Amino acid sequence: MLQPSAMEMQTKHVEVELKRTLSNDFEQRVNAANKLGELGYMDMGVVPALHYLLQDVSKIVRFSAARALGKMGKAAHISLFGLCQLLHDEDLLVREHAALALRNIAPLPITSMQSLSIGLTDYNPKVREHIAAAFAKSGKAAQPAEQVLHNALSDQVESVRWYAAAALREFT
């Protein structure tokens, strides 16, 4: 009897986790998001499933989905809008991990710059840092956020000021 290959086993794990994202049990959805983040982008259904979880009623599920998408970097670019929406979330950790995911996905398109600007005004310094870094990685596309980036030059946090200056250097 032939043993399944590592790739076949991993594909089977992805299929199981994709089904768990639809569970009525929030713990199952959290575990699925975490596991998909660990498995990484290896199936076309992974990113859309995680994108769907960004809208979950549970903040723990939203946090887990944002964190998993952040681990996937550029492969998660189709979730830009959903991650930008999470910058308005009431939960600090959800906003922080959405901002980190956006940082990991960057460079970001010019069309996302206005949505990202809200992150530079967040009271959480990690959100501000991640968004400033995303702007810096986005080069000239960050130009629509020039005024907000200038304001960030006087932020209390040194890393936010540094990334804002780096972003401004790209187009001034």
Stockholm file with secondary structure:
# STOCKHOLM 1.0

chainA/1-172         MLQPSAMEMQTKHVEVELKRTLSNDFEQRVNAANKLGELGYMDMGVVPALHYLLQDVSKIVRFSAARALGKMGKAAHISLFGLCQLLHDEDLLVREHAALALRNIAPLPITSMQSLSIGLTDYNPKVREHIAAAFAKSGKAAQPAEQVLHNALSDQVESVRWYAAAALREFT
#=GR chainA/1-172 SS CCCCCHHHHHHHHHHHHHHHTTCSSHHHHHHHHHHHHHHCSCSTTHHHHHHHHTTCSCHHHHHHHHHHHHHHGGGGGGGHHHHHHHTTCSCHHHHHHHHHHHHHHCSCCGGGHHHHHGGGGCSCHHHHHHHHHHHHHTGGGGGGGHHHHHHHTTCSSHHHHHHHHHHHHTTC
#=GC SS_cons         CCCCCHHHHHHHHHHHHHHHTTCSSHHHHHHHHHHHHHHCSCSTTHHHHHHHHTTCSCHHHHHHHHHHHHHHGGGGGGGHHHHHHHTTCSCHHHHHHHHHHHHHHCSCCGGGHHHHHGGGGCSCHHHHHHHHHHHHHTGGGGGGGHHHHHHHTTCSSHHHHHHHHHHHHTTC
//
